[in-house]
Amino acid sequence: MTTEPSAQKTFESEGWVDVPPGMLSACAQRKRRRTRLRQATAVAGLVAIFAVGIGFGVTASDYWSRPSEMNFGGITCREVQELLPKVAAMEKLPAEQLAKVHAHVAQCPHCQRMREKMMSRQRISAVQRPSGTQQATAALNKNFVASL
């Protein structure tokens, strides 16, 4: 196959050069390899971001620091957390239930911290109230501590 001299001159004048056999396929293969590498890197980056997001979500959600359901005195932490505000407000509870709450709080460090937080909040709110209410709050705190 011969090319016309005018066609040969056109390719050469535009900068076209003959390439060795297999050069174009090698170039295409490198291009595909780079494309696959970019895609793999993008996927790995998304997976890393997702994993970090999940890790942050788990630690921020307080999932690991939550106490497991302790059962002291025949009552669980969850039940005590529901009943402590009633005990603090001096609401009438059955004697058996009140005894279970006291036994649980005496043995459970998490519920002891919760009781302390409740008491400190009551003290802070008592300071911000008028003096007549402070006496009632002081009596309430005294009764709360005495009941535990």
C-alpha angles and dihedrals in degrees: 000000000000126000124218115254091239092056091047091052092049093056093045093047091053092052099258114150131186112256127208117259114277094020095110093046090050090050091050091048091053089049092052090047092052091047092051090047091051091049092048091048091050092050092047090050092051091048090050092049090048092049092049090048092052091046092050092046093052094048094043092048091065088235095140097041094052111107118243114247101284117196112204122160093006095296132093129233091250092056091047091050089055094047102041095077088053091049090048091050088050092239116168111265128174111270092238093053092046090051090051091051091050092048092048095048091048091058105030117079093196094054090044089057090048091051090049091051091050091050093048090050090052090050092049093048090047091057090054095049127084116272097259090057091046091064091051091048091049090052090047091051091047091051091045093053091044092051091055 
